[in-house]
Amino acid sequence: MDYVSALLPPVVMAVFFIGVIRVIVKTQGGANKTKEDAAVDAALARAEAPSAGKTDA
């Protein structure tokens, strides 16, 4: 029965890993994709825009 205790943790981790990957793939896109993309684009635009209060010295 040592082989069962040796193989159980990797099998359990593999099952959970596959589950996590499936959830990530399934949640990509969908109804909120446009809203999420717009939020990311707005954040990138704010990060790339020069600040009015900064001066180059």
PyMOL Python script that loads the backbone (N, CA, C, O; Angstrom):
from pymol import cmd

cmd.read_pdbstr("""\
ATOM      1  N   MET A   1       0.803  -1.202   0.000  1.00  0.00           N
ATOM      2  CA  MET A   1       0.000   0.000   0.000  1.00  0.00           C
ATOM      3  C   MET A   1       0.850   1.272   0.000  1.00  0.00           C
ATOM      4  O   MET A   1       0.310   2.377  -0.028  1.00  0.00           O
ATOM      5  N   ASP A   2       2.163   1.123   0.031  1.00  0.00           N
ATOM      6  CA  ASP A   2       3.022   2.305  -0.031  1.00  0.00           C
ATOM      7  C   ASP A   2       2.877   3.036  -1.357  1.00  0.00           C
ATOM      8  O   ASP A   2       3.001   4.260  -1.418  1.00  0.00           O
ATOM      9  N   TYR A   3       2.614   2.282  -2.413  1.00  0.00           N
ATOM     10  CA  TYR A   3       2.489   2.926  -3.713  1.00  0.00           C
ATOM     11  C   TYR A   3       1.259   3.839  -3.758  1.00  0.00           C
ATOM     12  O   TYR A   3       1.271   4.849  -4.461  1.00  0.00           O
ATOM     13  N   VAL A   4       0.205   3.497  -3.021  1.00  0.00           N
ATOM     14  CA  VAL A   4      -0.983   4.350  -2.996  1.00  0.00           C
ATOM     15  C   VAL A   4      -0.663   5.670  -2.306  1.00  0.00           C
ATOM     16  O   VAL A   4      -1.034   6.734  -2.801  1.00  0.00           O
ATOM     17  N   SER A   5       0.018   5.608  -1.172  1.00  0.00           N
ATOM     18  CA  SER A   5       0.363   6.845  -0.472  1.00  0.00           C
ATOM     19  C   SER A   5       1.399   7.650  -1.244  1.00  0.00           C
ATOM     20  O   SER A   5       1.480   8.866  -1.072  1.00  0.00           O
ATOM     21  N   ALA A   6       2.186   7.004  -2.085  1.00  0.00           N
ATOM     22  CA  ALA A   6       3.168   7.726  -2.891  1.00  0.00           C
ATOM     23  C   ALA A   6       2.520   8.392  -4.102  1.00  0.00           C
ATOM     24  O   ALA A   6       2.952   9.464  -4.524  1.00  0.00           O
ATOM     25  N   LEU A   7       1.493   7.768  -4.658  1.00  0.00           N
ATOM     26  CA  LEU A   7       0.874   8.294  -5.875  1.00  0.00           C
ATOM     27  C   LEU A   7      -0.312   9.221  -5.604  1.00  0.00           C
ATOM     28  O   LEU A   7      -0.693  10.004  -6.474  1.00  0.00           O
ATOM     29  N   LEU A   8      -0.886   9.143  -4.435  1.00  0.00           N
ATOM     30  CA  LEU A   8      -2.081   9.937  -4.158  1.00  0.00           C
ATOM     31  C   LEU A   8      -1.846  11.456  -4.230  1.00  0.00           C
ATOM     32  O   LEU A   8      -2.623  12.144  -4.892  1.00  0.00           O
ATOM     33  N   PRO A   9      -0.816  12.005  -3.581  1.00  0.00           N
ATOM     34  CA  PRO A   9      -0.644  13.473  -3.656  1.00  0.00           C
ATOM     35  C   PRO A   9      -0.464  14.015  -5.075  1.00  0.00           C
ATOM     36  O   PRO A   9      -1.096  15.017  -5.409  1.00  0.00           O
ATOM     37  N   PRO A  10       0.366  13.405  -5.923  1.00  0.00           N
ATOM     38  CA  PRO A  10       0.484  13.949  -7.279  1.00  0.00           C
ATOM     39  C   PRO A  10      -0.810  13.830  -8.078  1.00  0.00           C
ATOM     40  O   PRO A  10      -1.122  14.703  -8.887  1.00  0.00           O
ATOM     41  N   VAL A  11      -1.557  12.765  -7.858  1.00  0.00           N
ATOM     42  CA  VAL A  11      -2.816  12.608  -8.579  1.00  0.00           C
ATOM     43  C   VAL A  11      -3.816  13.665  -8.126  1.00  0.00           C
ATOM     44  O   VAL A  11      -4.511  14.256  -8.954  1.00  0.00           O
ATOM     45  N   VAL A  12      -3.894  13.905  -6.836  1.00  0.00           N
ATOM     46  CA  VAL A  12      -4.806  14.927  -6.319  1.00  0.00           C
ATOM     47  C   VAL A  12      -4.410  16.299  -6.839  1.00  0.00           C
ATOM     48  O   VAL A  12      -5.272  17.075  -7.253  1.00  0.00           O
ATOM     49  N   MET A  13      -3.117  16.610  -6.825  1.00  0.00           N
ATOM     50  CA  MET A  13      -2.663  17.904  -7.334  1.00  0.00           C
ATOM     51  C   MET A  13      -2.964  18.042  -8.821  1.00  0.00           C
ATOM     52  O   MET A  13      -3.354  19.118  -9.275  1.00  0.00           O
ATOM     53  N   ALA A  14      -2.788  16.970  -9.582  1.00  0.00           N
ATOM     54  CA  ALA A  14      -3.075  17.012 -11.014  1.00  0.00           C
ATOM     55  C   ALA A  14      -4.559  17.269 -11.263  1.00  0.00           C
ATOM     56  O   ALA A  14      -4.913  18.045 -12.150  1.00  0.00           O
ATOM     57  N   VAL A  15      -5.417  16.631 -10.494  1.00  0.00           N
ATOM     58  CA  VAL A  15      -6.861  16.833 -10.666  1.00  0.00           C
ATOM     59  C   VAL A  15      -7.231  18.277 -10.360  1.00  0.00           C
ATOM     60  O   VAL A  15      -7.984  18.893 -11.114  1.00  0.00           O
ATOM     61  N   PHE A  16      -6.714  18.823  -9.268  1.00  0.00           N
ATOM     62  CA  PHE A  16      -7.012  20.213  -8.937  1.00  0.00           C
ATOM     63  C   PHE A  16      -6.433  21.175  -9.968  1.00  0.00           C
ATOM     64  O   PHE A  16      -7.069  22.174 -10.304  1.00  0.00           O
ATOM     65  N   PHE A  17      -5.242  20.890 -10.473  1.00  0.00           N
ATOM     66  CA  PHE A  17      -4.621  21.737 -11.485  1.00  0.00           C
ATOM     67  C   PHE A  17      -5.473  21.765 -12.749  1.00  0.00           C
ATOM     68  O   PHE A  17      -5.706  22.830 -13.321  1.00  0.00           O
ATOM     69  N   ILE A  18      -5.937  20.599 -13.181  1.00  0.00           N
ATOM     70  CA  ILE A  18      -6.794  20.532 -14.363  1.00  0.00           C
ATOM     71  C   ILE A  18      -8.082  21.312 -14.118  1.00  0.00           C
ATOM     72  O   ILE A  18      -8.566  22.011 -15.009  1.00  0.00           O
ATOM     73  N   GLY A  19      -8.632  21.195 -12.921  1.00  0.00           N
ATOM     74  CA  GLY A  19      -9.840  21.950 -12.589  1.00  0.00           C
ATOM     75  C   GLY A  19      -9.615  23.442 -12.645  1.00  0.00           C
ATOM     76  O   GLY A  19     -10.457  24.175 -13.163  1.00  0.00           O
ATOM     77  N   VAL A  20      -8.484  23.910 -12.114  1.00  0.00           N
ATOM     78  CA  VAL A  20      -8.180  25.343 -12.139  1.00  0.00           C
ATOM     79  C   VAL A  20      -8.024  25.831 -13.572  1.00  0.00           C
ATOM     80  O   VAL A  20      -8.535  26.895 -13.922  1.00  0.00           O
ATOM     81  N   ILE A  21      -7.335  25.078 -14.389  1.00  0.00           N
ATOM     82  CA  ILE A  21      -7.149  25.460 -15.792  1.00  0.00           C
ATOM     83  C   ILE A  21      -8.491  25.519 -16.512  1.00  0.00           C
ATOM     84  O   ILE A  21      -8.727  26.433 -17.303  1.00  0.00           O
ATOM     85  N   ARG A  22      -9.369  24.560 -16.250  1.00  0.00           N
ATOM     86  CA  ARG A  22     -10.685  24.562 -16.883  1.00  0.00           C
ATOM     87  C   ARG A  22     -11.490  25.789 -16.469  1.00  0.00           C
ATOM     88  O   ARG A  22     -12.166  26.393 -17.303  1.00  0.00           O
ATOM     89  N   VAL A  23     -11.428  26.162 -15.206  1.00  0.00           N
ATOM     90  CA  VAL A  23     -12.157  27.348 -14.742  1.00  0.00           C
ATOM     91  C   VAL A  23     -11.601  28.603 -15.402  1.00  0.00           C
ATOM     92  O   VAL A  23     -12.361  29.474 -15.824  1.00  0.00           O
ATOM     93  N   ILE A  24     -10.284  28.697 -15.492  1.00  0.00           N
ATOM     94  CA  ILE A  24      -9.672  29.870 -16.125  1.00  0.00           C
ATOM     95  C   ILE A  24     -10.097  29.964 -17.582  1.00  0.00           C
ATOM     96  O   ILE A  24     -10.447  31.046 -18.055  1.00  0.00           O
ATOM     97  N   VAL A  25     -10.072  28.854 -18.293  1.00  0.00           N
ATOM     98  CA  VAL A  25     -10.430  28.874 -19.708  1.00  0.00           C
ATOM     99  C   VAL A  25     -11.907  29.211 -19.886  1.00  0.00           C
ATOM    100  O   VAL A  25     -12.264  29.973 -20.785  1.00  0.00           O
ATOM    101  N   LYS A  26     -12.765  28.652 -19.039  1.00  0.00           N
ATOM    102  CA  LYS A  26     -14.199  28.907 -19.178  1.00  0.00           C
ATOM    103  C   LYS A  26     -14.567  30.345 -18.843  1.00  0.00           C
ATOM    104  O   LYS A  26     -15.536  30.867 -19.395  1.00  0.00           O
ATOM    105  N   THR A  27     -13.830  30.997 -17.963  1.00  0.00           N
ATOM    106  CA  THR A  27     -14.185  32.349 -17.570  1.00  0.00           C
ATOM    107  C   THR A  27     -13.590  33.410 -18.489  1.00  0.00           C
ATOM    108  O   THR A  27     -13.853  34.598 -18.300  1.00  0.00           O
ATOM    109  N   GLN A  28     -12.809  33.018 -19.461  1.00  0.00           N
ATOM    110  CA  GLN A  28     -12.292  33.980 -20.423  1.00  0.00           C
ATOM    111  C   GLN A  28     -13.400  34.338 -21.396  1.00  0.00           C
ATOM    112  O   GLN A  28     -14.120  33.462 -21.875  1.00  0.00           O
ATOM    113  N   GLY A  29     -13.537  35.607 -21.686  1.00  0.00           N
ATOM    114  CA  GLY A  29     -14.580  36.037 -22.607  1.00  0.00           C
ATOM    115  C   GLY A  29     -15.906  36.167 -21.884  1.00  0.00           C
ATOM    116  O   GLY A  29     -15.949  36.485 -20.696  1.00  0.00           O
ATOM    117  N   GLY A  30     -16.964  35.925 -22.592  1.00  0.00           N
ATOM    118  CA  GLY A  30     -18.277  35.993 -21.979  1.00  0.00           C
ATOM    119  C   GLY A  30     -18.842  37.399 -21.996  1.00  0.00           C
ATOM    120  O   GLY A  30     -18.386  38.265 -22.742  1.00  0.00           O
ATOM    121  N   ALA A  31     -19.856  37.609 -21.147  1.00  0.00           N
ATOM    122  CA  ALA A  31     -20.583  38.872 -21.141  1.00  0.00           C
ATOM    123  C   ALA A  31     -19.731  40.030 -20.648  1.00  0.00           C
ATOM    124  O   ALA A  31     -19.939  41.164 -21.079  1.00  0.00           O
ATOM    125  N   ASN A  32     -18.784  39.781 -19.763  1.00  0.00           N
ATOM    126  CA  ASN A  32     -17.995  40.864 -19.174  1.00  0.00           C
ATOM    127  C   ASN A  32     -16.714  41.170 -19.950  1.00  0.00           C
ATOM    128  O   ASN A  32     -15.959  42.059 -19.558  1.00  0.00           O
ATOM    129  N   LYS A  33     -16.459  40.459 -21.030  1.00  0.00           N
ATOM    130  CA  LYS A  33     -15.201  40.639 -21.755  1.00  0.00           C
ATOM    131  C   LYS A  33     -15.025  42.078 -22.227  1.00  0.00           C
ATOM    132  O   LYS A  33     -13.942  42.642 -22.073  1.00  0.00           O
ATOM    133  N   THR A  34     -16.051  42.676 -22.792  1.00  0.00           N
ATOM    134  CA  THR A  34     -15.944  44.042 -23.298  1.00  0.00           C
ATOM    135  C   THR A  34     -15.678  45.021 -22.164  1.00  0.00           C
ATOM    136  O   THR A  34     -14.861  45.931 -22.300  1.00  0.00           O
ATOM    137  N   LYS A  35     -16.371  44.830 -21.046  1.00  0.00           N
ATOM    138  CA  LYS A  35     -16.193  45.737 -19.904  1.00  0.00           C
ATOM    139  C   LYS A  35     -14.782  45.591 -19.326  1.00  0.00           C
ATOM    140  O   LYS A  35     -14.144  46.584 -18.975  1.00  0.00           O
ATOM    141  N   GLU A  36     -14.300  44.343 -19.228  1.00  0.00           N
ATOM    142  CA  GLU A  36     -12.952  44.126 -18.694  1.00  0.00           C
ATOM    143  C   GLU A  36     -11.893  44.700 -19.627  1.00  0.00           C
ATOM    144  O   GLU A  36     -10.924  45.309 -19.177  1.00  0.00           O
ATOM    145  N   ASP A  37     -12.084  44.501 -20.933  1.00  0.00           N
ATOM    146  CA  ASP A  37     -11.130  45.048 -21.898  1.00  0.00           C
ATOM    147  C   ASP A  37     -11.106  46.574 -21.836  1.00  0.00           C
ATOM    148  O   ASP A  37     -10.041  47.184 -21.928  1.00  0.00           O
ATOM    149  N   ALA A  38     -12.268  47.183 -21.683  1.00  0.00           N
ATOM    150  CA  ALA A  38     -12.336  48.635 -21.596  1.00  0.00           C
ATOM    151  C   ALA A  38     -11.632  49.143 -20.339  1.00  0.00           C
ATOM    152  O   ALA A  38     -10.964  50.177 -20.374  1.00  0.00           O
ATOM    153  N   ALA A  39     -11.780  48.421 -19.237  1.00  0.00           N
ATOM    154  CA  ALA A  39     -11.115  48.825 -17.993  1.00  0.00           C
ATOM    155  C   ALA A  39      -9.600  48.729 -18.135  1.00  0.00           C
ATOM    156  O   ALA A  39      -8.874  49.605 -17.665  1.00  0.00           O
ATOM    157  N   VAL A  40      -9.127  47.680 -18.773  1.00  0.00           N
ATOM    158  CA  VAL A  40      -7.683  47.526 -18.981  1.00  0.00           C
ATOM    159  C   VAL A  40      -7.161  48.603 -19.919  1.00  0.00           C
ATOM    160  O   VAL A  40      -6.103  49.180 -19.672  1.00  0.00           O
ATOM    161  N   ASP A  41      -7.892  48.878 -20.992  1.00  0.00           N
ATOM    162  CA  ASP A  41      -7.466  49.924 -21.932  1.00  0.00           C
ATOM    163  C   ASP A  41      -7.412  51.290 -21.251  1.00  0.00           C
ATOM    164  O   ASP A  41      -6.495  52.072 -21.501  1.00  0.00           O
ATOM    165  N   ALA A  42      -8.389  51.580 -20.392  1.00  0.00           N
ATOM    166  CA  ALA A  42      -8.389  52.855 -19.676  1.00  0.00           C
ATOM    167  C   ALA A  42      -7.211  52.945 -18.714  1.00  0.00           C
ATOM    168  O   ALA A  42      -6.582  53.997 -18.600  1.00  0.00           O
ATOM    169  N   ALA A  43      -6.910  51.851 -18.023  1.00  0.00           N
ATOM    170  CA  ALA A  43      -5.777  51.848 -17.095  1.00  0.00           C
ATOM    171  C   ALA A  43      -4.462  52.028 -17.846  1.00  0.00           C
ATOM    172  O   ALA A  43      -3.575  52.748 -17.387  1.00  0.00           O
ATOM    173  N   LEU A  44      -4.336  51.382 -18.988  1.00  0.00           N
ATOM    174  CA  LEU A  44      -3.109  51.542 -19.785  1.00  0.00           C
ATOM    175  C   LEU A  44      -2.987  52.963 -20.314  1.00  0.00           C
ATOM    176  O   LEU A  44      -1.890  53.521 -20.347  1.00  0.00           O
ATOM    177  N   ALA A  45      -4.101  53.550 -20.727  1.00  0.00           N
ATOM    178  CA  ALA A  45      -4.063  54.924 -21.228  1.00  0.00           C
ATOM    179  C   ALA A  45      -3.647  55.886 -20.122  1.00  0.00           C
ATOM    180  O   ALA A  45      -2.882  56.819 -20.368  1.00  0.00           O
ATOM    181  N   ARG A  46      -4.148  55.665 -18.899  1.00  0.00           N
ATOM    182  CA  ARG A  46      -3.747  56.528 -17.780  1.00  0.00           C
ATOM    183  C   ARG A  46      -2.268  56.348 -17.458  1.00  0.00           C
ATOM    184  O   ARG A  46      -1.578  57.312 -17.127  1.00  0.00           O
ATOM    185  N   ALA A  47      -1.788  55.126 -17.554  1.00  0.00           N
ATOM    186  CA  ALA A  47      -0.384  54.867 -17.232  1.00  0.00           C
ATOM    187  C   ALA A  47       0.553  55.467 -18.284  1.00  0.00           C
ATOM    188  O   ALA A  47       1.651  55.921 -17.960  1.00  0.00           O
ATOM    189  N   GLU A  48       0.118  55.465 -19.528  1.00  0.00           N
ATOM    190  CA  GLU A  48       0.973  55.973 -20.605  1.00  0.00           C
ATOM    191  C   GLU A  48       0.873  57.480 -20.785  1.00  0.00           C
ATOM    192  O   GLU A  48       1.777  58.091 -21.354  1.00  0.00           O
ATOM    193  N   ALA A  49      -0.209  58.091 -20.312  1.00  0.00           N
ATOM    194  CA  ALA A  49      -0.397  59.537 -20.470  1.00  0.00           C
ATOM    195  C   ALA A  49       0.588  60.287 -19.570  1.00  0.00           C
ATOM    196  O   ALA A  49       0.802  59.901 -18.420  1.00  0.00           O
ATOM    197  N   PRO A  50       1.178  61.346 -20.091  1.00  0.00           N
ATOM    198  CA  PRO A  50       2.074  62.138 -19.230  1.00  0.00           C
ATOM    199  C   PRO A  50       1.274  62.867 -18.158  1.00  0.00           C
ATOM    200  O   PRO A  50       0.191  63.390 -18.417  1.00  0.00           O
ATOM    201  N   SER A  51       1.813  62.889 -16.982  1.00  0.00           N
ATOM    202  CA  SER A  51       1.133  63.570 -15.857  1.00  0.00           C
ATOM    203  C   SER A  51       1.312  65.070 -15.992  1.00  0.00           C
ATOM    204  O   SER A  51       2.364  65.551 -16.411  1.00  0.00           O
ATOM    205  N   ALA A  52       0.261  65.806 -15.629  1.00  0.00           N
ATOM    206  CA  ALA A  52       0.307  67.264 -15.724  1.00  0.00           C
ATOM    207  C   ALA A  52       1.189  67.861 -14.643  1.00  0.00           C
ATOM    208  O   ALA A  52       1.773  68.925 -14.847  1.00  0.00           O
ATOM    209  N   GLY A  53       1.299  67.200 -13.497  1.00  0.00           N
ATOM    210  CA  GLY A  53       2.052  67.747 -12.378  1.00  0.00           C
ATOM    211  C   GLY A  53       3.544  67.454 -12.441  1.00  0.00           C
ATOM    212  O   GLY A  53       4.315  68.042 -11.682  1.00  0.00           O
ATOM    213  N   LYS A  54       3.962  66.572 -13.315  1.00  0.00           N
ATOM    214  CA  LYS A  54       5.391  66.230 -13.390  1.00  0.00           C
ATOM    215  C   LYS A  54       6.120  67.167 -14.328  1.00  0.00           C
ATOM    216  O   LYS A  54       5.581  67.596 -15.348  1.00  0.00           O
ATOM    217  N   THR A  55       7.365  67.482 -13.966  1.00  0.00           N
ATOM    218  CA  THR A  55       8.217  68.278 -14.841  1.00  0.00           C
ATOM    219  C   THR A  55       9.515  67.525 -15.063  1.00  0.00           C
ATOM    220  O   THR A  55      10.022  66.857 -14.162  1.00  0.00           O
ATOM    221  N   ASP A  56      10.040  67.636 -16.254  1.00  0.00           N
ATOM    222  CA  ASP A  56      11.317  67.003 -16.551  1.00  0.00           C
ATOM    223  C   ASP A  56      12.433  67.977 -16.223  1.00  0.00           C
ATOM    224  O   ASP A  56      12.531  69.046 -16.825  1.00  0.00           O
ATOM    225  N   ALA A  57      13.259  67.610 -15.282  1.00  0.00           N
ATOM    226  CA  ALA A  57      14.336  68.517 -14.892  1.00  0.00           C
ATOM    227  C   ALA A  57      15.678  67.923 -15.203  1.00  0.00           C
ATOM    228  O   ALA A  57      16.706  68.548 -14.942  1.00  0.00           O
TER     229      ALA A  57
END
""", "prot")
cmd.dss("prot")
cmd.show_as("cartoon", "prot")
cmd.util.cbc("prot")
cmd.orient("prot")
